[in-house]
């Protein structure tokens, strides 16, 4: 599990990565005619929901559980949660 978490937590600035994803998702929605603004703080919860949906199909998929933890930790980092 350590390697997977390290992969997700490499501080290639998680906030910067989440900002970029938010801009891509916002652009996607705007280009489909749906004016939605997504922020960096929205990215981790949305990614966790995607993983939860995947786990409904494959509840024994270890990497999805690890990813779920990683998205939670990076979400905390983006939102400035102190541990």
C-alpha positions, 0 to 999 in steps of 0.5 A, a space after each residue: 500500500 505504501 507505493 500506491 499512497 506515495 504515488 498519489 501524495 507526491 507533492 507535484 503540488 496536489 493543489 496545482 493538480 486539482 486546480 488543473 483537473 477542475 479547469 478541465 472539468 469546468 471546460 468540459 461542462 461549459 463546452 457541453 452547454 452546462 455552465 458548471 464551475 468546479 473548484 480544486 476542492 470539488 475534485 477529491 470528493 468527485 474522484 472518491 465518488 467515482 471509486 465508490 461507484 467502481 467498488 460497487 462493481 468490484 468490491 474486492 479490487 484492492 487498488 480502488 480501496 487504496 485510491 479511495 484513501 489517497 483521494 481522501 488524503 489529497 483532498 485534505 491537503 488541498 483544503 489545508 487540513 492539518 493532521 
